[in-house]
């Protein structure tokens, strides 16, 4: 260390060794002393001797005064680095001896400070300086330094008297030839102090300085066997116990001076008449750092306007303390930064100045490989970096609107210190690696961003949890997603513009970090999802929106950047929130559809189809089912999806099939046409002239098929049940139309739907078709049940049986009328026409069935045709009901088949036989000699159909007809 600090070539760099000029902030801090922040801990190693800051400050002032009053020393000139070129053309700088006593008035009149200009600091007015000090303005630079170092006028006078005595006894010697603590011990007497305790304290300080400078931190390392060191240690420890007698003949003082001068005279290089008591590391650093404090106003910490003169004074101490320009730069940079910290981070000029001064330190670090300097440098830089990183690693907490102006300077300091540490400033580091500066800077900025945002993210999580209330239980992650989106926007607009100076993709780093932080939370959330609740859907939607916003910010940030920009976008692994939602919705849809089908099976097992069940004359289960479907759709469209139309197709198809299933189950077991219409009896011919059936002989009638499958009711009770089933299907059909309108409304409220597509054309086609067909089938079933089951006794069993005139249509009409009234009281208006029309058609079909397939108990003469036509008109009129029933055109259409057949009943037999022969010939070809083929039963009766004509002949009570049937088909007279 001595070699470095005594390096004369370094100390001669007076023309270009301070800070280069740069722009700095415009305002100086005026924070009151009472509000100043405590200073940072010293970055220098501990002395091992209990020297207080006040003792070091007093020592620093003594060294300064001694150096400035010494004679024979070559004056040093200090020129800031940025002003070096201008200084080369200027007149020679004044010597320190002349500048030290220069009046402050002349300094104020002179040009602005070169140091302040180099550091970008503005000059303070004289009046403001006086106000800050709260007293009269010092008259000279020397007085200013004394005030700044907190030395009283009495102490200053005492020091100067002692130095005069020393100078008188050692003419021609300069300060480097003196061991000041020894000299002051000899010169100061108890009478020089008003308080004897103060005198003892001064003596004790000098002993501690000798111990620190000659025993603990000598410029030349001591050997354990060094006799002078052992003797000095004994003398000092002895002197600690009692005051030192300062008479010339004092044995203790003589031994102390002898041992101290013997150790102080040692040197690594041969010198003439020089003593080394204060230039050992780190004592010299501690003393010089106290001198540096003279550059700052003791009240507010601002750099004094007389900084140029003060620094020139400090340079005079460099030979005594072993300081050179390189070390001064480092100490001054530290002091500037420390005073910015003590200003409560309010004096931005000090921060800017520290940053500029650190650029000089960076240059110095590149020019030396001295490991001792590197140790000091790294210790100082680590101290500065420790403070800056503590704030930059959580800059969201540190900086707000009130102090955001200081962020750029603090980041600059952090980057500068990182650069210094990244340089190959030690042989050990140089062997390890040599990083590119940009990589170091980018890495450091990324560290700040990621750390601060992770901290901010954790705080947002806590805030989100605290904002959730029991009254409005919004999911925490939804609140968090909104907060992170706002945080990303703030980062982009407030912090990233500052950080981009050192990292062009600062915004991308930030949003990638936020994306990762939220991604950890959302992935845990997704892993715990088993089904899609409204809260879960809200969280996933918020996550999806946040992700898109973050990615968009990153894309915008990297528009003009090459592949590096894509690196951070690739880092943002997708949340897949929308896919997760889609899969959960698919599972949700399947679960709801399956559940509804199970519910339908269960509810229909207990459905009574009772018109009194709910006063609406339709099954309560249908209303409940449609409500479930509506609730399901509402729940579905509450999911914040961007693919409603795609997923809705699955839901609509499932619901459509369920409704179709309900319709199918609702009409199951009611019977069909094949099970309800009686089988046609075999054809017979009439036994002309005989009674149709004998007394006590049961007439042979149409053969009825088995009862309906699954029927548990009988008689009139089946009619209301069938009406309720028909009403139910009609209700479902009507609700489907309403449901489709609701779905369109739901879709219109979904922002993601493309109105140009066919997504809004939603139809429950299966259900609509099933309802339509189900109503038709139930109407037919209703008609067949009434006609062929409930009214069989007045239609199939008795109408025209035996004697036509005796068994007319009146009984049938009497029983149909109350059925029509009852049905009208149950049926919905929307299906009344269809049901009554089906009943009318059924009654007309039954009427024809009696005429054409009534069995051997029926036989009609030509004269009977008029009665039959009258009966049919009466039956037809029943449905018209004088305008209160079915529209006449519907009745006419339904009765057309009967009207076409009735003329056959009044056609003579011979004509019928000829028509039959012609019809059979046309349908079956030429007839064989053996007889006519049996024509098949037609789907509809027709006057031109051979089977229809044949049946009229079979029931013609006429000899010619009987003979023809006997000859043509050999038909029996009885079954």
Residue pairs with C-beta under 8 A, 6 or more apart in sequence:
1 219
1 280
1 281
1 322
1 372
2 219
2 220
2 267
2 268
2 276
2 279
2 280
2 322
3 268
3 269
4 10
4 322
4 324
4 370
4 372
4 373
5 219
5 279
5 281
5 284
5 321
5 322
5 323
5 324
5 327
6 219
6 267
6 268
6 269
6 279
6 322
7 324
10 324
10 325
10 326
11 76
11 318
11 319
11 323
11 324
11 325
13 324
13 325
13 326
14 76
14 77
14 78
14 79
14 315
14 325
15 77
15 79
15 84
15 87
15 88
16 79
16 81
16 84
17 81
17 325
17 326
17 328
17 329
17 360
18 78
18 79
18 80
18 81
18 82
18 115
18 118
18 311
18 325
18 328
18 329
18 332
18 357
18 360
19 80
19 81
19 82
19 115
19 118
19 119
19 329
19 353
19 356
19 357
19 359
19 360
20 80
20 81
20 82
20 118
20 356
20 359
20 360
21 80
21 82
21 83
21 117
21 118
21 119
21 120
21 356
22 82
22 119
22 120
22 352
22 355
22 356
22 359
23 120
23 352
24 119
24 120
24 121
24 348
24 349
24 352
24 353
24 356
25 120
25 348
25 349
25 351
25 352
25 405
25 409
26 122
27 348
27 349
28 121
28 122
28 124
28 302
28 347
28 349
29 300
29 301
29 302
29 343
29 344
29 346
29 347
29 348
29 349
29 350
30 132
30 300
31 300
31 301
31 343
31 344
31 346
31 347
32 300
33 299
33 300
35 344
36 300
36 301
36 342
36 343
36 344
37 341
37 342
37 343
37 344
37 345
38 342
39 338
39 341
39 342
40 337
40 338
40 341
40 383
40 387
41 383
42 286
42 289
43 334
43 379
43 380
43 382
43 383
43 384
44 282
44 285
44 286
44 289
44 376
44 379
44 380
45 281
45 282
45 379
47 212
47 216
47 217
47 282
47 283
47 286
48 212
48 216
48 217
49 208
49 211
49 212
49 216
50 208
51 59
51 205
51 208
51 209
51 212
51 286
53 290
54 150
55 205
55 208
56 286
56 287
56 290
57 149
57 150
57 151
57 290
57 293
58 151
58 155
58 205
59 205
59 209
59 278
59 287
59 290
60 149
60 287
60 288
60 290
60 291
60 317
61 145
61 146
61 149
61 151
61 156
61 159
62 159
62 180
62 184
63 175
63 180
63 278
63 287
63 291
63 317
63 320
63 321
64 145
64 291
64 294
64 313
64 314
64 316
64 317
65 156
65 159
65 160
65 163
66 163
66 175
66 178
66 180
66 320
67 73
67 175
67 316
67 317
67 319
67 320
68 96
68 97
68 100
68 142
68 313
68 316
69 160
69 163
69 167
70 173
70 174
70 175
71 167
71 172
71 174
72 172
72 173
72 174
73 174
73 175
73 176
73 316
73 319
75 95
75 96
75 97
75 316
76 96
76 312
76 315
76 316
76 318
77 92
77 93
77 95
77 312
77 315
78 93
78 308
78 311
78 312
78 315
79 87
79 93
79 114
80 114
80 115
80 117
80 118
80 119
81 118
81 360
82 117
82 118
83 114
83 117
83 118
87 93
87 114
93 312
94 102
96 312
96 313
96 315
96 316
99 141
99 309
99 312
99 313
100 140
100 141
100 142
100 309
100 312
100 313
101 140
101 141
101 142
102 140
102 141
102 309
103 139
103 140
104 126
104 137
104 138
104 139
104 140
104 141
104 144
104 306
105 139
107 141
107 305
107 306
107 309
108 126
108 305
112 123
113 121
113 123
113 305
113 306
113 307
113 308
114 308
115 121
115 303
115 307
115 308
115 311
116 122
116 123
116 303
116 305
116 307
118 356
119 303
119 336
119 349
119 352
119 353
119 356
119 357
120 349
120 352
120 353
120 356
121 303
121 349
121 352
121 353
122 349
123 305
124 302
124 304
124 305
126 137
126 305
129 137
129 297
129 304
129 305
130 136
130 137
132 297
132 299
132 300
132 302
133 147
133 297
133 298
133 299
134 299
138 144
138 146
138 147
141 306
141 309
141 310
141 313
142 313
144 294
144 304
144 306
144 310
145 294
145 310
145 313
146 153
146 156
147 298
148 293
148 294
148 295
148 296
148 297
148 298
148 304
149 290
149 291
149 293
149 294
150 298
158 188
158 192
158 193
159 184
161 192
162 183
162 184
162 187
162 188
165 187
166 178
166 183
166 187
170 177
170 178
173 273
175 319
175 320
176 274
176 275
176 319
176 320
177 273
177 274
177 275
178 275
179 210
179 260
179 261
179 264
179 275
179 277
180 277
180 278
181 206
181 207
181 209
181 210
181 213
181 260
181 277
182 206
182 210
182 256
182 257
182 260
182 261
184 202
184 206
185 203
185 206
185 244
185 246
185 253
185 256
186 246
186 248
186 253
186 257
188 199
188 202
188 203
188 246
189 246
190 196
190 199
192 199
193 199
193 202
199 243
200 243
203 239
203 243
203 244
204 240
207 236
207 239
207 240
207 244
209 277
209 278
209 283
210 232
210 236
210 256
210 260
210 277
211 233
211 236
212 283
213 264
213 276
213 277
213 278
213 280
213 283
214 229
214 232
214 260
214 263
214 264
214 277
215 222
215 229
215 232
215 233
215 236
215 263
216 283
217 280
217 281
217 282
217 283
218 263
218 266
218 276
218 280
219 266
219 267
219 268
219 276
219 279
219 280
219 322
220 266
220 267
220 268
220 276
222 229
222 263
223 229
226 263
228 259
228 262
228 263
229 259
229 263
231 255
231 258
231 259
232 256
232 259
232 260
232 262
232 263
235 252
235 255
235 256
235 259
236 256
238 252
239 252
239 256
244 250
244 252
244 253
244 256
245 252
245 253
246 253
247 253
260 277
261 275
264 275
264 276
264 277
265 274
265 275
265 276
266 276
267 274
267 276
276 322
278 284
278 287
278 320
278 321
278 322
279 320
279 321
279 322
280 322
281 372
281 376
282 376
284 321
284 322
284 323
285 327
285 331
285 376
287 321
288 314
288 317
288 321
288 323
288 327
288 328
288 331
289 331
289 334
289 335
291 314
291 317
292 314
292 331
292 332
292 335
293 335
294 310
294 313
294 314
295 303
295 304
295 307
295 310
295 311
295 314
295 332
295 335
296 302
296 303
296 304
296 335
296 339
297 303
297 304
300 343
300 347
301 339
301 342
301 343
301 347
301 350
302 339
302 347
302 349
302 350
303 336
303 349
303 350
303 353
304 310
314 328
315 328
317 323
318 324
318 328
323 331
326 364
326 367
326 368
326 373
327 373
327 376
329 357
329 360
329 361
329 364
330 361
330 364
330 376
330 377
330 380
332 357
333 354
333 357
333 358
333 360
333 361
333 380
334 380
334 383
334 384
336 350
336 353
336 354
336 357
337 350
337 351
337 354
337 384
337 387
337 413
339 347
339 350
340 347
340 348
340 350
340 351
340 354
341 387
343 350
345 351
345 403
345 406
345 410
346 403
348 405
348 406
348 409
351 406
351 409
351 410
351 413
352 409
354 409
354 413
355 409
355 412
355 413
355 416
358 384
358 413
358 416
358 417
358 420
359 416
361 377
361 381
361 416
361 420
362 416
362 419
362 420
362 423
365 374
365 377
365 420
365 423
365 425
366 423
366 425
368 374
368 425
369 425
369 426
369 427
369 430
371 426
371 427
374 425
374 426
377 420
377 425
378 421
378 425
378 426
381 417
381 420
381 421
382 417
382 421
384 413
384 417
385 414
385 417
385 418
385 421
388 410
388 411
388 413
388 414
388 417
389 414
389 448
391 398
391 399
391 410
392 398
392 410
392 411
392 414
392 448
392 452
393 447
393 448
393 451
393 452
393 455
394 451
394 452
394 455
394 456
395 407
395 448
395 452
395 495
396 452
396 453
396 455
396 456
396 459
396 487
396 495
397 452
397 455
397 456
397 459
398 407
399 406
399 407
399 495
404 494
404 498
407 495
407 498
408 498
408 501
411 445
411 448
411 498
411 499
411 501
411 502
414 444
414 448
415 441
415 444
415 445
415 502
418 440
418 441
418 444
419 437
419 440
419 441
422 435
422 437
422 440
424 430
424 434
441 502
441 503
442 502
442 503
444 502
445 499
445 502
445 503
445 506
445 509
446 503
446 509
448 499
449 499
449 503
449 506
449 509
449 510
449 513
450 509
450 513
453 487
453 491
453 510
453 513
453 514
453 517
454 513
454 517
456 487
457 484
457 487
457 514
457 517
457 518
460 480
460 483
460 484
460 487
461 476
461 480
461 521
463 483
464 476
464 477
464 479
464 480
464 483
465 476
467 474
467 479
468 474
468 475
468 476
468 479
474 538
475 535
475 536
475 538
475 539
477 521
477 522
477 525
477 539
477 542
477 543
478 535
478 538
478 539
478 542
480 518
480 521
481 518
481 539
481 542
481 543
481 545
481 546
482 542
484 514
484 517
484 518
484 546
485 545
485 546
485 549
485 550
487 514
488 510
488 511
488 514
488 549
488 550
488 553
491 507
491 510
491 511
491 514
492 507
492 510
492 511
492 553
492 557
495 506
495 510
496 506
496 507
496 510
496 557
499 506
500 506
500 507
503 509
504 561
505 557
505 558
505 561
505 564
505 565
505 568
507 553
507 554
507 557
508 553
508 554
508 557
508 558
508 565
508 568
508 569
509 568
511 550
511 551
511 553
511 554
511 557
511 568
511 572
512 550
512 554
512 568
512 569
512 571
512 572
514 550
515 547
515 550
515 551
515 571
515 572
516 571
516 572
518 543
518 546
519 573
519 575
522 539
522 540
522 543
522 575
522 577
523 575
525 536
525 539
526 540
526 575
526 576
526 577
526 580
529 536
529 580
529 584
531 584
531 587
531 588
531 591
532 581
532 584
532 585
532 587
532 588
532 639
534 635
534 638
534 639
536 584
537 581
537 638
537 639
537 640
537 641
538 640
540 577
540 578
540 580
540 581
540 640
541 577
541 581
541 640
541 641
543 575
543 577
544 575
544 577
544 578
544 581
544 642
547 572
547 574
547 575
547 577
550 572
551 569
551 572
554 565
554 568
554 569
554 572
555 569
557 565
558 564
558 565
558 566
558 568
558 569
559 565
578 641
578 642
578 643
581 639
581 640
581 641
582 641
582 643
582 646
582 647
585 636
585 639
585 641
585 647
586 647
586 650
588 636
589 636
589 647
589 650
589 651
589 654
590 650
590 654
592 632
592 651
592 654
593 651
593 654
593 655
593 657
593 658
596 625
596 628
596 629
596 632
596 655
596 658
597 658
597 661
599 625
599 628
600 621
600 625
600 658
600 661
600 662
600 665
601 665
603 621
603 624
603 625
604 621
604 662
604 665
604 666
607 619
607 620
607 621
609 619
609 720
609 721
609 724
609 725
609 728
610 720
610 721
610 724
611 617
611 720
611 723
611 724
611 826
613 619
613 620
613 724
614 620
614 623
616 623
616 727
616 731
617 723
617 724
617 727
617 826
617 827
617 828
618 724
618 727
618 728
618 730
618 731
618 828
619 666
619 724
619 725
619 728
621 662
621 728
622 662
622 666
622 728
622 731
622 732
622 735
623 731
625 659
625 662
625 732
626 731
626 732
626 735
626 739
629 655
629 658
629 659
629 739
630 739
630 742
632 651
632 655
633 651
633 655
633 739
633 742
633 743
633 746
634 746
636 644
636 647
636 648
636 651
637 644
637 746
637 747
637 749
637 750
641 647
641 750
641 752
642 752
643 752
644 747
644 750
644 752
644 753
645 747
645 753
645 757
645 759
648 743
648 747
648 762
652 743
652 762
652 764
655 764
656 764
656 765
656 766
656 767
657 766
659 732
659 736
659 764
659 766
659 767
659 770
659 771
660 766
660 767
660 769
660 770
662 732
663 729
663 732
663 767
663 770
663 771
663 774
664 770
664 774
666 725
666 728
666 729
666 774
667 725
667 729
667 774
667 777
667 778
667 781
668 710
669 708
669 709
669 710
669 711
670 708
670 711
670 722
670 725
670 777
670 778
670 781
671 708
671 709
671 711
671 781
671 784
671 785
672 777
672 781
673 780
673 784
674 705
675 705
675 706
675 708
675 709
676 705
676 708
676 781
676 784
676 785
676 788
676 789
677 705
677 784
677 788
677 845
678 702
678 703
678 704
678 705
678 788
678 796
678 849
679 702
679 703
679 705
680 702
680 849
680 853
680 937
681 700
681 702
681 703
681 853
681 855
681 856
681 975
682 975
683 950
683 951
683 954
683 965
683 969
683 971
684 855
684 856
684 954
684 971
684 972
684 973
684 974
684 975
685 954
685 961
685 962
685 965
685 966
685 971
685 972
685 973
686 856
686 859
686 954
686 955
686 956
686 957
686 958
686 961
686 962
686 973
687 962
687 973
687 974
688 957
688 958
688 959
688 962
692 699
692 801
692 802
692 803
692 856
692 857
692 859
693 699
693 700
693 802
693 857
699 797
699 801
699 802
699 855
699 857
700 855
700 856
700 857
700 974
700 975
701 796
701 797
701 801
701 854
701 855
701 857
702 796
702 849
702 853
702 854
702 855
704 788
704 789
704 792
704 796
707 789
708 781
708 785
711 718
713 721
715 790
716 790
716 819
716 822
718 785
718 789
718 790
719 782
719 785
719 786
719 790
719 819
719 822
719 823
720 822
720 826
722 778
722 781
722 782
722 785
723 782
723 823
723 826
723 827
723 835
724 826
725 778
726 775
726 778
726 779
726 782
726 827
726 831
726 835
727 826
727 827
727 828
727 831
729 771
729 774
729 775
729 778
730 771
730 775
730 828
730 830
730 831
731 828
732 767
732 771
733 767
733 768
733 771
733 772
733 775
734 830
736 764
736 767
736 768
736 771
739 764
740 762
740 763
740 764
743 762
744 760
744 762
747 753
747 759
747 760
747 762
748 760
753 759
753 760
775 831
775 834
776 834
779 831
779 834
779 835
779 837
779 838
780 838
780 842
782 835
782 838
782 839
783 835
783 838
783 839
783 840
783 841
783 842
783 843
784 842
786 819
786 839
786 842
787 795
787 839
787 842
787 843
787 845
787 846
788 795
788 796
788 842
788 846
790 819
791 812
791 815
791 816
791 819
791 846
794 811
794 812
794 814
794 815
795 812
795 843
795 846
795 847
795 850
796 846
796 849
796 850
796 854
798 807
798 811
799 807
799 808
799 809
799 811
799 812
799 847
799 850
799 854
800 807
800 808
800 850
800 851
800 854
800 858
800 860
800 864
800 868
801 807
801 854
801 857
801 858
802 857
804 858
804 859
804 860
804 861
804 864
804 867
804 868
805 864
805 867
808 867
808 871
809 847
809 871
809 872
809 874
809 875
810 874
812 843
812 875
813 874
813 875
813 878
816 843
816 878
817 878
819 839
820 836
820 839
820 878
820 885
823 832
823 835
823 836
823 839
824 832
824 836
827 835
833 886
833 887
833 890
836 879
836 885
836 886
837 886
837 890
837 894
840 879
840 886
840 891
840 894
841 894
843 875
844 875
844 894
844 895
844 897
844 898
847 872
847 875
847 898
848 897
848 898
848 901
848 941
850 858
851 858
851 860
851 868
851 901
851 905
851 955
852 901
852 941
852 948
852 951
852 952
852 955
853 951
854 955
855 975
856 973
856 974
856 975
858 955
859 955
859 956
859 957
860 868
860 905
860 955
860 956
860 957
861 956
861 957
861 958
862 905
862 906
862 908
862 958
864 905
865 902
865 905
865 906
866 906
868 902
868 905
869 902
869 905
872 895
872 898
872 899
872 902
876 891
876 895
878 885
879 885
879 886
879 891
880 886
880 888
880 891
885 891
897 940
897 941
900 941
900 942
900 943
901 941
901 942
901 943
901 948
901 952
903 943
904 912
904 943
904 948
904 949
904 952
905 952
907 915
907 952
909 953
909 956
909 958
909 960
909 961
909 964
910 960
912 949
912 952
912 953
912 956
912 961
913 953
913 960
913 961
913 964
915 944
915 949
916 932
916 946
916 949
916 950
916 953
917 927
917 932
919 935
919 944
919 945
919 946
919 949
920 927
920 932
920 933
920 935
920 946
921 927
923 935
923 946
924 932
924 933
924 935
924 946
927 933
931 967
931 968
931 969
932 968
932 969
934 969
935 945
935 946
935 947
935 950
936 947
937 947
938 945
938 947
938 948
941 948
942 948
943 949
953 961
953 964
953 965
954 961
954 965
954 971
962 973
965 971
